[in-house]
Amino acid sequence: MPMIRTSLAALLCLVLAGCMGEGPPKLPPVGAASVAASKSRCEATGGRWAGKPGAGMLCFRTPPDAGKLCRRASDCTSGCLAKSRTCSPVTPLIGCQDLLDESGRVVKQCVN
């Protein structure tokens, strides 16, 4: 009987060890660690980390078609600026902008 108990105890330990995996799940960073991770990802992919600390920091990128002439929204990967008729030099566009829609009409877009 002791041999069976020992074997069962060893088997139970192996089963439980297999259930434990590699430890507790890894949680995403929060607070300052989250901001640092976002900044690092932004810069590693060619973005520029900018804004006002406390008011909001964003990852700004230069679209591949920045400055290209445009007549409608689909001419650009970002936005077609109404005044210059060129594709936006940066994304995201923050604040209020006059853009051209798909029909070439001027529309105001506001993003805070």
N, C-alpha and C positions, 0 to 999 in steps of 0.2 A: 503494500500500500504506500509506503513512504516514497518509493520510486515513481509511482503514478502521480502523487502530489507534486513532487519535484518537477516532473516533466510538464504537468499542467501549469505550474507556477512559471516555469521558463517560457512556455508557449504564450501565456498571458502577457508576460513582460515584452516579448517580441511583438505581439499584436498591438499593445499599447504604444510601444516605441514607434511603430509604423504609423500610428494615427497622429503622432505629434508633429510630423512634418519637419520643417526647418525652423520652428519656433513661432512666436506670435507674428501675425500679419504686419507688414510694414505700412505704417500710416503716412499719408502725404504730409509734407511740411506745412506749418501754419505760421502766421505772423511774419516776423522778420526773415525767418528761414524760407518762407514761401516767396517773399519778394526777391530775396537773393537768388533763389532757384529760377524764378521767372526772368530776372535780369540776365542770368547766365545763359539760359536757353535763347533769349532774344539776341544777345550779342554773338552767340555761337552760330546763329543762322543768318548773320549779316544785318540784323536790326540795330536800331539805336534806341537805347533806354532813356527816355526823357519825360519831363513833366515837372510837377511841383510836389516834393515830398509832403505827405499829409493830405494833399488835394488829389493825388492820383498820378501814378507813373504808368506809362504805356510803352509798348514796343512799336516804334515807327519804322516803316520800311519804304524803300524807294521802289515803286512798281517798275517792271521791265519796260513799260511803254511811257514812262514819265516824260512829259514835254512833247509827245507826238501830237500832231494836229488831229482833231476829232470833230465830228458833226452830230454824233448821237452817243448815247450811253454805251452801247455795245462796242464802240470803237476803242474803249479803254477797259483795262482790268480793274481800275479803281473808279474814277469818276471823270467825266468830261466837263471841265470848267467852262462856264458860259461866257465869261468876259474874254478870256484868251483863246477859247476854242482849242485848248490843249488838255491832254490827260494829266491828271493830278500828279504833282511831283512827290507826294508822300501819301501813305495810307497808315492809319485811318485819318480821315478828314475830320478834324474837331472844330466845333463852332458852327456857325451858319454859313453855308456856301450856296451860290447860284450855280446849278449844274444843268446840263442838257439831259433830257430824258430820251427814251428810245425814238421818239418822233422828232427830236431836235428842239423841243420846246424848253424854255427856261423854267426850272423848278427850284424852289429853295429847300435845302436839306439842312437841318440843324441836328447836330450830335454833340451831346455833352459828355 
